[in-house]
Amino acid sequence: MTPTSHGLWKETQLHRFASGSDGFEPSTLTISPSGVLYGTTSGGGQKCGTGCGTAFSLNPPASLGHVWHKTTYAFQRSETVLPDSLRFAAFGLLCGTSLDGGFSQNCPQFGCGSFFSLTPPRASSHFWTESRWYKFAGQPDNQHGPIMTVAGANGVVYGTSEGGSLSCPFGCGLVFLLSPPSAPGGLWTETVLHAFSDQKDDGAGAASIVIGPQGVLYGTTGGGLEVRAPPGGARYSR
């Protein structure tokens, strides 16, 4: 969308998803300093019936009016299923979470979700590289639906989950922190900041969160409560 001298905005279609290997139902975009757009689709690609989802990049043309160049990565069932939006995190990694995939003993059918990074292809190649840095393990860690929402200071990543915690039959949801390793290539570690209890003063089913001034996290639950967490704190304050 670009503004015009008449006050209205002009729409320009950069890419029309075609389903199948091209993917469908795209998520929120992330933009790099060089203007490359990155995103995911929840469907399309390979395996999983209608596809496990894809990641893609849209590279701007050298001059206006030309076609954007798209490259696509198709997720596999055993790795990542239903990927969420991508974010830049520690070491410049392009990271994301998946709602399913990363099979574990507690989630044998679809997996409890995973945290991964993607390295886009270089100019001379069409191959993406996926690395999985953390596999969610189910109750009480994270039962289903990890959503990476914000990257904080020092490369940490904050997220929420629809499941997790032991206060509800299928989990009331939680807020977690993923900390990067001391050196590239190591595994990330998870810290649960708050597990919701579905009580009248707490709520359940945490949605996405945003990071505010001084590192404070803000978010909502399915019960409509507004919640906040102190930076680096182990518990939520409301």
Summary of the structure (lengths in Angstrom):
residues: 238
radius of gyration: 18.7
end to end distance: 38.0
largest distance: 59.4
contacts: 775
relative contact order: 0.10
helix: 5%
strand: 39%
